[in-house]
Structure formats: structure tokens, C-alpha cells
Amino acid sequence: MRVGASAMGVLLAGSLVRAEIRINPQGWRFPNTYTAAKEMIRVSDRTPLIPGKETILKGYRRADGTRFMTYEIEGRVFGVQFDTDGKPPFEYSIMDADGDGKFETRIVPEKDGRDQGYVPQWVIDYYYSKHPELKSPSGAIKPAPPSLVDAPEPVAKPTPPPKPVAPPPEVLSQPNP
């Protein structure tokens, strides 16, 4: 499904996103960024430029020039920008719009490359819930998505060792060659 940016009313730094926005409720497929990052050269880490420790931006580049940048909060990727031709700007971005782990929003910017993505509302609300001393621009603080709520680690049950399996009698009765 294609939705025009003006119909979506998505805000980016106070301005309307001027881009083609596509929604796929099942989530857009994309390469595993953690695996790909191991094969690529990290070219930037903009984390020190951002106040707080929750948000992390990392850029990666292959030898052929293709690159991607991840946006994380609390170690969880909520957005990825992709550059497939090795030249600025990024060709498209995918975002997890509601914090469910699916990247259902794909944003293709206009040719000028501006407005390549946005920060989903759940990320903003989560940030302000971690910083009660700051006032949220949206006013109300919504709870973080269940995937970010601090849950106790599951206790792994020890698995019993496998039982030895005896070979069938006919195998034991055959002579060795």
C-alpha cells in the first residue's frame, strides 16, 4: 500500500516528511544488520553527539561503497537507512513504527535526499519515560513497548545428557570385515 507523505502527517524535526511512504504490515525484509555489520567497516558512530545513552547511530560501509546506518535505542534497532549505489543520499529507510520488532514502514526520499526518515513516536515516548526530568513534547508518556520493558531473564533448565543408544542386535552379530 502506498500512502502519500501529506496523508500520513509524519513529522521530522518539525517539518512534514517529503517522501514516498509505503506500509507493509508484515514488515519489510532486509539483511540482518548485526551479521552484515561484522562483514563491513564501521565508518561512523554518532552516539557521542546525542545526549543520553539510549540512542545509538552507527554507519557501516563495504569496500564497494554500499552502506547502511542503524538507529538503536537500548540496544534495539528501530530504523535502518540503506545506500545501494555508494553515493549520497541514502536510497531508502525502514522503520519499526510501533515497537513490535517489524519494520513495516519504508521511506523513499525525494531526489534531493532530504527527509530520509523519522523517529517513531514510541521511541520518543520511551526516551521521555527514561528521563522524567524532561517534559515530553507530546505531553502524555506512553509505556514502552513490551519488548523494551525490563523483564527477568528466563531461567534455562539444564538438559539431561542423552541416553546411550545400543546398536540393534543384528549389527553386533556381524563380523568385522
ABEGO torsion letter per residue (X at the ends): XBBBAAAAGBBBGGBBBBBBBBBBAAEBBBBBAAAAAAABBBABBAAAABBEAABBBBBBBBAAGBBBBBBBBGGBBABBBBBAAGBOBBABBBBBAAGAGBBABBBBBBAAGBGABBBBAAAAAAAAAABAABBBAAGBBBBBBAAABBBBBBBBBBBBBBBBBBBBAAAAABBBX
